[in-house]
Amino acid sequence: MGAKIVFTMDNLGDAADLYRGNIQAPRKRGENPAFDTGFPSLLNLFNRYEIPLTYFVEGWSAREYPDAIERILAQGAELGMHGWIHERWLEQSDAKVEDICQRAHTSILQASGLAPKVFRAPGGHSSVFTHNLLKTMGYDIDASITENESMSHDKDGFAYVSYQWLGVDASHWLWDQCSDETATAAFHRAITNAKEKQDYLVFIWHPHVMGLSKDRLAVGERIIQTVLNDSELDVVSLRQLAFPN
């Protein structure tokens, strides 16, 4: 058995831009390149290679884009909850966290017919209050970042599956303004780290980052090909990673 590689997507449509104040109202279809072009392009890439995918969507997005939710589910992906409108998680009070979680959970359930069981905190970091709340709501995975970027399970069997910053497209192209070559090297470094440690790597790719550029999508496709062609790597879903048995 080799290192485990997990592919995930975050964000859908206008939710994050509304929260950040980049726009004042949802855009019409055809006016949001990330949703109109980036979302289907990246989803098609994963579908072409039959990659098991977990997609973290905001509750607001699930309500606003039922056709997108249907398309994600048709691809066999698991839906994860990603806040209501991509709120920065650690800036919220416990009362606000509870309200957000309940609203987002209900919205995703209504849109998909399935109760989400996996969560990722917008902004990266979760909280002890969130973990306890999620467990009461039937969740079994928190896929937010942790300090040691590793996986663990608590006494209740609840899984904490951290991602790694090297696997996040926004780390390289959005925040560090890297070239495609530098981003490619970083992704390969992340893969090498997982192989050397016989551990796991979680990729997070976004419609508004990788999905909008043909060159970046080509980088993503080459990474997928590298992973699939390496006998020391095993592509699994987030859920298979957390609960292999």
PyMOL commands that set and color helices and strands:
alter all, ss='L'
color gray80, all
select helices_A, chain A and resi 15-20+33-48+59-64+66-74+89-91+94-112+128-136+165-167+169-175+180-197+214-228+238-242
alter helices_A, ss='H'
color red, helices_A
select strands_A, chain A and resi 3-10+53-57+78-81+118-119+141-142+151-153+159-161+200-205+233-235
alter strands_A, ss='S'
color yellow, strands_A
deselect
rebuild
show_as cartoon
